Amino acid sequence: MNRASDKCIENIQDITQRSAKLVEEYLRILMIPDPQGAMAFVSPDLQIRFTGGREMHSPSDCAQFNSSRYTWVKKKFGCTEVVSGASNEEAVVYMIGTLYGEWLDGTPFSGNRYIDRYVVKEGRITEMQVWNDSAEWLLVRAGLADAWPSPMGNSHD
């Protein structure tokens, strides 16, 4: 390899690591919850699509929604993946893991799968999409769906 290609590889690795760390730190702060602190990581034109297709525009919208569903909730990070082709202009980052916390009735839960997709442009998060199993678990708790054995080994209630 020549110096130019070595430098290019280093730049790509740098961009990938920075994008992953930005998203991880944003999510860590958001889940405290500290929506005001999370604002430092997002673009003013942030677009959020939460579970169920809910449109949101700020980290405080996420915290408000979570407080309507959970007494408290946290994310156990699994892996963070940056899609190939990331650049300073745009990087797509996926975070995969599980939710744990307490439903509004005080029942604890864990092992609730989630996947989030982020678009990072020029060092700021511009898009956030969130998927998780909470709605399915709530259907089981309400008797509207049959329970199934969780691969996480946890109960739905």
C-alpha positions as CSV (number, residue, x, y, z in Angstrom):
1,M,0.0,0.0,0.0
2,N,1.1,3.6,-0.5
3,R,0.9,6.5,2.0
4,A,-2.1,8.0,0.3
5,S,-4.2,4.8,0.7
6,D,-2.9,4.3,4.2
7,K,-4.0,7.8,5.1
8,C,-7.4,7.2,3.5
9,I,-8.0,4.0,5.5
10,E,-7.0,5.9,8.7
11,N,-9.5,8.7,7.9
12,I,-12.3,6.2,7.3
13,Q,-11.5,4.4,10.5
14,D,-11.5,7.7,12.3
15,I,-14.8,8.8,10.9
16,T,-16.3,5.4,11.7
17,Q,-15.1,5.5,15.3
18,R,-16.2,9.2,15.8
19,S,-19.7,8.5,14.4
20,A,-20.1,5.4,16.6
21,K,-18.9,7.2,19.8
22,L,-21.1,10.2,19.0
23,V,-24.2,8.0,18.8
24,E,-23.3,5.9,21.9
25,E,-22.7,9.1,24.0
26,Y,-25.9,10.7,22.7
27,L,-27.9,7.6,23.6
28,R,-26.3,7.2,27.0
29,I,-27.2,10.8,27.9
30,L,-30.7,10.5,26.4
31,M,-31.4,7.4,28.5
32,I,-30.4,9.1,31.8
33,P,-32.8,10.9,30.8
34,D,-31.1,14.2,30.1
35,P,-32.8,15.4,26.9
36,Q,-31.2,18.9,27.4
37,G,-27.7,17.4,27.5
38,A,-28.6,15.2,24.4
39,M,-29.3,18.4,22.4
40,A,-25.5,18.9,22.1
41,F,-25.3,15.9,19.7
42,V,-28.2,16.7,17.3
43,S,-28.9,19.0,14.4
44,P,-31.5,21.7,14.8
45,D,-33.5,19.9,12.0
46,L,-33.4,16.5,13.8
47,Q,-36.1,14.1,12.5
48,I,-37.1,11.2,14.8
49,R,-39.4,8.3,13.9
50,F,-40.2,6.4,17.1
51,T,-41.9,3.0,17.5
52,G,-45.3,3.0,15.9
53,G,-44.2,5.5,13.4
54,R,-44.5,8.5,15.8
55,E,-42.8,11.6,14.5
56,M,-40.7,13.6,17.0
57,H,-38.3,16.4,16.6
58,S,-36.2,16.6,19.8
59,P,-34.7,14.4,22.5
60,S,-37.3,15.8,25.0
61,D,-40.1,14.3,22.8
62,C,-38.4,10.9,23.3
63,A,-38.1,11.3,27.1
64,Q,-41.8,12.4,27.3
65,F,-43.0,9.4,25.3
66,N,-40.9,7.0,27.4
67,S,-42.4,8.5,30.6
68,S,-45.9,7.7,29.3
69,R,-44.9,4.0,28.8
70,Y,-42.3,3.2,31.5
71,T,-41.7,4.2,35.1
72,W,-38.1,4.1,33.9
73,V,-36.2,2.5,31.0
74,K,-32.6,2.1,30.0
75,K,-30.8,0.5,27.1
76,K,-28.2,-2.2,27.4
77,F,-26.0,-1.6,24.4
78,G,-25.2,-4.6,22.3
79,C,-23.3,-3.7,19.1
80,T,-22.8,-0.4,17.3
81,E,-22.3,-0.7,13.5
82,V,-21.4,2.0,11.1
83,V,-22.4,1.3,7.5
84,S,-19.6,1.0,4.9
85,G,-19.0,4.2,3.0
86,A,-19.2,6.6,6.0
87,S,-17.8,10.1,5.4
88,N,-17.6,13.4,7.3
89,E,-20.6,14.4,5.2
90,E,-22.8,11.4,6.2
91,A,-22.6,8.2,8.3
92,V,-25.3,5.7,9.0
93,V,-25.0,4.1,12.4
94,Y,-27.0,1.2,13.9
95,M,-27.2,0.4,17.6
96,I,-28.6,-3.0,18.7
97,G,-29.3,-4.1,22.2
98,T,-32.1,-4.7,24.8
99,L,-34.3,-2.5,26.9
100,Y,-34.7,-3.0,30.6
101,G,-36.7,-1.1,33.2
102,E,-40.1,-1.0,34.8
103,W,-43.6,-0.7,33.3
104,L,-45.9,1.9,34.7
105,D,-47.5,-0.6,37.0
106,G,-44.1,-1.3,38.7
107,T,-43.4,-4.6,37.0
108,P,-39.8,-4.9,36.0
109,F,-38.7,-6.2,32.5
110,S,-35.5,-6.9,30.6
111,G,-34.5,-8.5,27.4
112,N,-36.7,-6.3,25.2
113,R,-34.9,-6.1,21.9
114,Y,-34.3,-2.7,20.2
115,I,-32.6,-1.5,17.1
116,D,-31.9,2.2,16.4
117,R,-30.8,3.8,13.1
118,Y,-29.0,7.1,13.1
119,V,-27.8,9.4,10.3
120,V,-24.9,11.6,11.3
121,K,-24.0,14.6,9.1
122,E,-21.1,16.9,9.7
123,G,-20.8,15.6,13.3
124,R,-24.5,16.0,14.3
125,I,-27.3,13.5,14.4
126,T,-29.9,14.5,11.8
127,E,-32.1,11.4,11.9
128,M,-33.1,8.8,14.5
129,Q,-35.3,5.8,13.9
130,V,-36.3,3.5,16.8
131,W,-37.8,0.0,16.8
132,N,-38.3,-2.3,19.8
133,D,-40.5,-5.1,21.1
134,S,-42.4,-3.0,23.8
135,A,-45.7,-2.9,21.9
136,E,-45.7,-6.7,21.4
137,W,-44.9,-7.2,25.1
138,L,-47.7,-4.8,26.1
139,L,-50.2,-6.8,23.9
140,V,-49.2,-10.0,25.7
141,R,-49.6,-8.2,29.1
142,A,-53.1,-7.0,28.0
143,G,-54.1,-10.5,27.0
144,L,-54.4,-9.5,23.3
145,A,-51.7,-11.7,22.1
146,D,-50.3,-15.1,23.1
147,A,-47.1,-15.2,25.0
148,W,-44.1,-16.9,23.4
149,P,-40.9,-18.2,24.9
150,S,-38.4,-15.3,24.7
151,P,-34.9,-16.2,23.3
152,M,-33.6,-13.8,26.0
153,G,-35.0,-16.1,28.7
154,N,-37.1,-13.3,30.2
155,S,-40.8,-13.0,30.8
156,H,-42.9,-10.4,29.1
157,D,-44.4,-9.1,32.3
